Amino acid sequence: MPAPIRLVHFADLHVGMENYGKLDPATGTSSRVRDFLDRLDEVVEYALTHEADLAVFAGDAFKTRDPEPTQQREFARRIKRLADRVPTLLLVGNHDLPGSTQKATSVDIFRALEVPNIIVGHKAESRVVETARGPVFLAWVPYPTRNRLLSDEEHRGKSIEELDQALRAAVIDTIDELAQVASDADMPRVLAGHFSVSEARYGSERSVMLGRDVSVSRSILATPAWDYIALGHIHRHQVLAGNAPGEPILAYSGSLERIDFGEEKEAKGFCWVELARGATRMIFVPVHARPFITLRVDLQGAEDPTAHAVSTLAARADEVAGAVVRAIVTLRHDQLAQFDARAVERALSAASHLSIDKDITSPVRARLGNDAAESLTPRELLERYFALRSTPPERLARLLAAAEPLLESDPDSSR
């Protein structure tokens, strides 16, 4: 039996995301942009070290359709290093697409320059790719848009819902046609796509998706025509098929770097595939994505909320080193003046980025008892107020003593 073909599958790089970053003076770019490029370096290094035969990038190279020249240069350097040794598919994702069909995608420069060993998947196609360990039938479906799949005549007079249905039908027809061609190929077969599968679990990509989304059922994709289906678009790594006999592995590699706190608990990485007809295997390879950590501190019962916050959070200083951190502190409204956010920032200075969110609890109007409020003296009202807030007796006595001069100066206090 021939050795399996080694395939690296990664997606959703989104170079250009700068949230939670700061300027890197050494490069003149955001530290977060460097994070995303560093993750791509990990993929390329792993692929070359482990002698990959084929690389599939399943779409969304950049955050925007019009990336900065510096970002394009840094992405191109890394992809060129990979393609110098490994045939590489660059699939066009929704973030790579311009607003008009006449304009170029963000990765079309590779096609215009005819960079050796790089295939730009700007439209649905297939071909046999020769690798060091044998041929692979490779097919791909870029992100589906109405302007690219439906004619003007098909657009005319239809509702949004009808257009969505027509677009979904066009995508299914395209996938079926590619599967029919693949079925005649006596070699391992791979389908790459950038779209949603109905059964997939979404993540934070919802916040960065552009336009309306078309989803395809898993049953449409997971047919015996394929050995591996490499998907992009959804940031959460997940395997949606591959356990049943004759069923291909269908996987989202997930994004390479975290975008926001919605991805705090998600592992980030790429898929390493040993591709063989009817006997394909896949593992998920984690990368060193920057940690996102949420810290919560309830300060409502603290006499000195700043000191309590600092002592609690400083104990986790080592854990948050280099991480993007948000500290959520719960305070009573009357504690705001006592809370020093700068002291907390100093305690967590090892974090790469820190935000402090104040969760302020408002006083709750509670029943003061059966007696009407109008029948109570100001002192009685104050005493009941503190009692309802479970104020310790010693503190209650001090507060009432401090309030006594004010109460005595109140002309209505004799009621």
C-alpha positions as CSV (number, residue, x, y, z in Angstrom):
1,M,0.0,0.0,0.0
2,P,1.4,3.4,-0.9
3,A,2.3,5.9,1.9
4,P,-0.6,8.2,2.7
5,I,-0.5,11.7,1.3
6,R,0.2,14.4,3.9
7,L,-2.2,17.3,3.8
8,V,-2.3,20.4,6.0
9,H,-5.7,22.2,6.3
10,F,-6.0,25.6,7.8
11,A,-8.4,28.6,7.4
12,D,-9.7,31.9,8.7
13,L,-6.5,33.7,9.3
14,H,-8.1,37.2,9.2
15,V,-4.8,39.2,9.2
16,G,-5.7,42.7,10.1
17,M,-7.7,42.1,13.3
18,E,-6.3,44.7,15.7
19,N,-8.7,44.6,18.6
20,Y,-7.0,44.2,22.0
21,G,-3.6,45.2,20.4
22,K,-1.0,47.9,20.7
23,L,1.5,49.3,18.4
24,D,4.6,47.2,18.0
25,P,7.5,49.8,17.6
26,A,9.8,47.2,16.0
27,T,7.5,46.5,13.1
28,G,5.1,49.5,13.0
29,T,2.1,47.2,13.1
30,S,-0.4,46.2,15.8
31,S,0.8,43.5,18.2
32,R,-2.4,41.6,17.3
33,V,-1.6,41.6,13.6
34,R,1.7,40.0,14.6
35,D,-0.2,37.4,16.6
36,F,-2.1,36.3,13.5
37,L,1.0,36.2,11.4
38,D,2.9,34.2,14.1
39,R,0.1,31.6,14.0
40,L,0.6,31.3,10.2
41,D,4.3,30.8,10.8
42,E,3.5,27.9,13.1
43,V,1.4,26.3,10.3
44,V,4.1,26.7,7.7
45,E,6.8,25.5,10.0
46,Y,4.9,22.4,11.0
47,A,4.0,21.6,7.3
48,L,7.6,21.9,6.1
49,T,9.1,20.0,9.1
50,H,6.6,17.1,8.7
51,E,7.0,17.1,4.9
52,A,3.5,18.0,3.8
53,D,2.5,17.1,0.3
54,L,-0.5,19.4,-0.1
55,A,-1.7,22.5,1.7
56,V,-5.3,23.7,1.7
57,F,-6.1,27.2,3.0
58,A,-9.9,27.2,3.2
59,G,-10.4,31.0,2.9
60,D,-10.4,34.4,4.7
61,A,-6.8,35.5,4.5
62,F,-7.5,39.0,5.7
63,K,-10.0,40.9,7.9
64,T,-11.1,43.2,5.1
65,R,-11.4,43.0,1.3
66,D,-8.8,45.8,1.0
67,P,-5.9,44.8,3.2
68,E,-3.0,47.1,3.9
69,P,0.1,46.6,1.7
70,T,2.2,45.6,4.7
71,Q,-0.3,42.9,5.7
72,Q,-0.4,41.6,2.1
73,R,3.4,41.5,2.0
74,E,3.7,39.6,5.2
75,F,1.0,37.1,4.2
76,A,2.6,36.6,0.8
77,R,6.1,35.9,2.3
78,R,4.7,33.1,4.4
79,I,2.6,31.6,1.7
80,K,5.5,31.7,-0.8
81,R,7.7,29.9,1.7
82,L,5.0,27.2,1.9
83,A,4.3,27.0,-1.8
84,D,8.0,26.8,-2.7
85,R,7.8,23.2,-1.4
86,V,4.2,22.3,-1.2
87,P,1.3,22.7,-3.8
88,T,-1.0,25.2,-2.1
89,L,-4.7,26.0,-2.6
90,L,-5.8,29.5,-1.6
91,L,-9.6,29.4,-1.4
92,V,-11.5,32.7,-1.6
93,G,-13.6,33.3,1.5
94,N,-16.2,36.0,2.1
95,H,-13.7,38.4,3.6
96,D,-11.6,38.1,0.5
97,L,-14.4,39.1,-1.9
98,P,-14.8,42.6,-3.3
99,G,-18.2,44.2,-3.4
100,S,-18.3,43.9,-7.2
101,T,-17.6,40.9,-9.4
102,Q,-15.4,43.1,-11.7
103,K,-12.9,43.7,-8.9
104,A,-10.1,41.4,-7.7
105,T,-10.2,39.4,-4.6
106,S,-7.6,40.0,-1.9
107,V,-5.6,37.0,-3.1
108,D,-5.9,37.4,-6.9
109,I,-2.4,38.8,-7.0
110,F,-1.0,35.3,-6.7
111,R,-3.1,34.3,-9.8
112,A,-2.1,37.4,-11.8
113,L,1.6,36.7,-11.1
114,E,1.1,33.0,-11.8
115,V,3.1,32.2,-8.6
116,P,4.3,28.6,-9.0
117,N,2.6,25.9,-7.0
118,I,-0.3,28.2,-5.9
119,I,-3.9,27.6,-6.9
120,V,-6.3,30.5,-6.3
121,G,-9.8,29.1,-5.8
122,H,-11.7,32.1,-7.0
123,K,-14.5,29.9,-8.6
124,A,-15.6,26.4,-8.2
125,E,-13.3,24.0,-10.1
126,S,-11.3,20.8,-9.8
127,R,-8.0,19.4,-10.9
128,V,-5.6,16.6,-10.3
129,V,-2.7,17.8,-8.2
130,E,0.6,15.9,-8.4
131,T,2.3,15.6,-5.1
132,A,5.5,14.0,-3.9
133,R,3.5,10.9,-2.7
134,G,1.1,10.6,-5.6
135,P,-1.8,12.4,-7.3
136,V,-4.8,14.0,-5.4
137,F,-8.1,14.9,-7.0
138,L,-8.7,18.4,-5.5
139,A,-12.0,20.3,-5.9
140,W,-13.0,23.5,-4.3
141,V,-16.1,25.8,-3.8
142,P,-15.3,29.4,-2.7
143,Y,-17.7,31.5,-0.7
144,P,-21.0,31.6,-2.6
145,T,-22.5,34.9,-3.5
146,R,-25.6,35.7,-5.6
147,N,-23.6,38.0,-8.0
148,R,-21.2,35.2,-8.9
149,L,-23.6,32.2,-9.1
150,L,-26.9,33.7,-10.3
151,S,-27.5,35.6,-13.5
152,D,-29.1,39.0,-13.7
153,E,-32.2,37.3,-15.1
154,E,-32.4,35.0,-12.1
155,H,-32.2,38.0,-9.8
156,R,-35.0,40.0,-11.4
157,G,-38.2,40.2,-9.4
158,K,-37.3,37.7,-6.7
159,S,-37.6,38.3,-3.0
160,I,-34.6,38.0,-0.7
161,E,-35.8,34.6,0.5
162,E,-36.3,33.3,-3.1
163,L,-32.8,34.5,-4.0
164,D,-31.4,32.7,-0.9
165,Q,-33.1,29.5,-2.0
166,A,-31.8,29.9,-5.5
167,L,-28.3,30.5,-4.3
168,R,-28.4,27.4,-2.0
169,A,-29.7,25.3,-4.9
170,A,-26.8,26.6,-7.1
171,V,-24.3,25.6,-4.5
172,I,-25.8,22.1,-4.1
173,D,-25.7,21.6,-7.8
174,T,-22.1,22.7,-7.9
175,I,-21.1,20.3,-5.2
176,D,-23.0,17.4,-6.9
177,E,-21.3,18.1,-10.2
178,L,-17.8,18.1,-8.5
179,A,-18.7,14.8,-6.7
180,Q,-19.6,13.2,-10.0
181,V,-16.3,14.1,-11.5
182,A,-14.4,13.0,-8.4
183,S,-16.1,9.6,-8.5
184,D,-14.2,8.7,-11.7
185,A,-10.8,9.6,-10.2
186,D,-8.8,6.5,-9.0
187,M,-6.9,8.4,-6.3
188,P,-7.5,10.2,-2.9
189,R,-10.1,13.0,-3.3
190,V,-10.4,16.2,-1.4
191,L,-13.1,18.9,-1.5
192,A,-12.4,22.3,0.0
193,G,-15.1,24.8,0.8
194,H,-15.8,28.1,2.5
195,F,-19.4,28.1,3.6
196,S,-21.6,27.0,6.5
197,V,-22.9,23.5,7.2
198,S,-26.3,23.4,8.8
199,E,-25.3,21.1,11.6
200,A,-22.2,23.1,12.6
201,R,-21.9,25.0,15.8
202,Y,-21.2,28.7,15.3
203,G,-18.7,30.8,17.2
204,S,-17.6,34.4,17.3
205,E,-17.4,34.5,13.5
206,R,-21.0,35.7,13.5
207,S,-19.6,39.1,14.6
208,V,-17.3,39.4,11.5
209,M,-19.4,37.7,8.8
210,L,-20.2,39.9,5.8
211,G,-23.6,39.7,4.2
212,R,-26.2,36.9,4.2
213,D,-25.0,33.3,4.8
214,V,-26.0,30.2,2.9
215,S,-25.7,26.9,4.6
216,V,-25.6,23.4,3.2
217,S,-26.7,20.2,4.9
218,R,-24.0,17.7,6.0
219,S,-25.7,14.9,4.0
220,I,-25.0,16.9,0.8
221,L,-21.3,16.9,1.4
222,A,-20.5,13.7,3.2
223,T,-20.8,11.3,0.3
224,P,-18.4,8.4,-0.6
225,A,-17.1,10.6,-3.5
226,W,-14.7,12.3,-1.1
227,D,-12.0,11.2,1.4
228,Y,-11.6,14.5,3.2
229,I,-13.7,17.7,3.1
230,A,-11.7,20.8,4.3
231,L,-13.9,23.6,5.4
232,G,-13.4,27.2,6.4
233,H,-15.7,30.0,7.5
234,I,-16.7,28.8,11.0
235,H,-14.1,29.6,13.6
236,R,-14.8,26.7,16.0
237,H,-12.8,23.6,15.1
238,Q,-15.2,20.7,14.7
239,V,-15.5,17.3,12.9
240,L,-19.0,16.8,11.4
241,A,-18.6,13.4,9.7
242,G,-16.2,10.6,9.4
243,N,-17.3,7.9,11.8
244,A,-19.7,5.9,9.6
245,P,-18.2,3.3,7.1
246,G,-17.5,4.9,3.8
247,E,-18.1,8.4,5.1
248,P,-15.4,11.0,4.5
249,I,-14.0,13.2,7.3
250,L,-15.7,16.5,7.2
251,A,-13.9,19.1,9.3
252,Y,-13.7,22.8,10.0
253,S,-10.1,23.5,11.0
254,G,-11.3,26.6,12.9
255,S,-9.5,29.9,13.0
256,L,-5.8,30.2,14.0
257,E,-6.1,33.0,16.5
258,R,-8.8,34.2,18.9
259,I,-10.8,37.2,17.8
260,D,-12.7,38.1,21.0
261,F,-13.8,36.6,24.4
262,G,-16.5,34.5,22.7
263,E,-13.6,32.3,21.7
264,E,-11.9,32.3,25.1
265,K,-12.4,28.6,25.8
266,E,-11.9,27.4,22.2
267,A,-8.7,25.6,21.1
268,K,-7.1,27.1,18.0
269,G,-5.1,25.3,15.4
270,F,-5.2,23.4,12.1
271,C,-5.8,19.9,10.7
272,W,-3.1,17.4,9.8
273,V,-4.4,14.8,7.4
274,E,-3.0,11.5,6.3
275,L,-4.9,11.1,3.0
276,A,-5.6,7.6,1.5
277,R,-8.5,6.4,-0.5
278,G,-11.0,4.9,2.0
279,A,-8.5,5.1,4.9
280,T,-8.0,8.8,5.7
281,R,-7.0,9.9,9.2
282,M,-6.9,13.4,10.7
283,I,-5.5,15.0,13.9
284,F,-6.0,18.5,15.2
285,V,-2.8,20.4,15.9
286,P,-3.1,23.2,18.4
287,V,-1.2,26.5,17.9
288,H,0.0,29.0,20.6
289,A,-2.9,31.4,20.2
290,R,-2.9,34.2,22.6
291,P,-4.9,33.4,25.8
292,F,-8.1,35.3,26.6
293,I,-8.9,35.2,30.3
294,T,-11.9,36.6,32.2
295,L,-11.4,37.4,35.9
296,R,-14.4,38.1,38.1
297,V,-14.3,39.7,41.6
298,D,-17.2,40.5,43.8
299,L,-16.3,43.5,45.9
300,Q,-19.8,44.3,47.3
301,G,-18.9,43.1,50.8
302,A,-15.4,44.6,50.9
303,E,-14.7,47.6,53.2
304,D,-11.8,48.6,51.0
305,P,-12.8,47.4,47.5
306,T,-9.5,48.4,45.9
307,A,-7.3,46.5,48.4
308,H,-9.5,43.5,48.1
309,A,-9.4,43.6,44.2
310,V,-5.7,44.0,44.1
311,S,-5.0,41.1,46.6
312,T,-7.4,38.8,44.8
313,L,-6.2,39.6,41.2
314,A,-2.5,39.8,42.0
315,A,-2.6,36.2,43.0
316,R,-3.3,35.4,39.4
317,A,-0.6,37.6,37.9
318,D,1.5,34.7,36.6
319,E,-1.6,33.2,34.9
320,V,-2.4,36.3,33.0
321,A,1.1,37.1,31.8
322,G,0.9,37.8,28.1
323,A,-2.9,37.2,27.9
324,V,-5.7,39.5,26.8
325,V,-7.6,40.0,30.1
326,R,-10.9,41.5,31.2
327,A,-11.5,42.0,34.9
328,I,-15.2,42.2,35.8
329,V,-15.5,43.8,39.2
330,T,-18.9,43.9,40.9
331,L,-19.4,47.0,43.1
332,R,-22.1,48.7,45.0
333,H,-22.9,52.2,43.7
334,D,-21.6,53.8,46.9
335,Q,-18.2,52.0,46.5
336,L,-17.4,53.7,43.2
337,A,-15.5,56.6,44.8
338,Q,-13.3,54.1,46.8
339,F,-12.3,52.0,43.8
340,D,-9.0,52.8,42.1
341,A,-8.8,51.1,38.7
342,R,-5.2,52.1,38.2
343,A,-4.2,50.0,41.2
344,V,-5.8,47.0,39.6
345,E,-4.0,47.8,36.3
346,R,-0.7,47.8,38.1
347,A,-1.5,44.5,39.7
348,L,-2.1,42.9,36.3
349,S,0.6,44.8,34.4
350,A,1.9,41.5,33.0
351,A,-1.2,41.1,30.8
352,S,-0.8,41.9,27.1
353,H,-4.1,43.9,27.2
354,L,-6.4,44.6,30.2
355,S,-9.9,46.0,30.3
356,I,-11.7,46.6,33.6
357,D,-15.5,46.3,33.4
358,K,-17.4,47.6,36.4
359,D,-20.7,45.8,37.2
360,I,-22.5,48.3,39.4
361,T,-25.4,47.1,41.5
362,S,-28.1,49.7,42.1
363,P,-29.8,50.0,45.5
364,V,-33.0,47.9,45.5
365,R,-36.0,49.6,46.9
366,A,-37.3,47.2,49.5
367,R,-40.3,47.2,51.7
368,L,-39.6,49.0,55.0
369,G,-42.2,47.0,56.9
370,N,-45.8,47.4,57.7
371,D,-45.4,50.9,59.0
372,A,-45.9,53.6,56.4
373,A,-42.7,55.4,55.7
374,E,-44.4,58.7,56.5
375,S,-44.8,57.6,60.1
376,L,-41.0,57.0,60.6
377,T,-38.4,59.4,61.7
378,P,-35.4,60.0,59.5
379,R,-33.2,58.1,62.0
380,E,-35.7,55.1,61.9
381,L,-35.7,55.2,58.1
382,L,-31.9,55.2,58.0
383,E,-31.6,52.4,60.5
384,R,-34.1,50.2,58.6
385,Y,-32.3,51.0,55.3
386,F,-29.0,49.8,56.7
387,A,-30.6,46.8,58.3
388,L,-32.2,45.7,55.0
389,R,-28.7,45.8,53.5
390,S,-27.4,43.4,56.2
391,T,-25.0,46.0,57.6
392,P,-23.0,44.5,60.5
393,P,-24.1,45.9,63.9
394,E,-20.8,47.6,64.7
395,R,-20.7,49.4,61.3
396,L,-24.4,50.3,61.7
397,A,-23.7,51.9,65.0
398,R,-20.8,53.9,63.6
399,L,-22.9,55.1,60.6
400,L,-25.8,56.2,62.8
401,A,-23.5,58.0,65.1
402,A,-21.9,59.8,62.2
403,A,-25.4,60.7,60.8
404,E,-26.7,62.0,64.1
405,P,-25.4,65.6,63.7
406,L,-27.1,65.8,60.3
407,L,-30.3,64.3,61.6
408,E,-30.4,66.8,64.5
409,S,-30.0,69.7,62.1
410,D,-33.0,68.6,60.1
411,P,-36.0,70.7,61.1
412,D,-38.2,67.8,60.3
413,S,-36.3,65.4,62.6
414,S,-38.6,66.0,65.5
415,R,-41.5,64.3,63.8
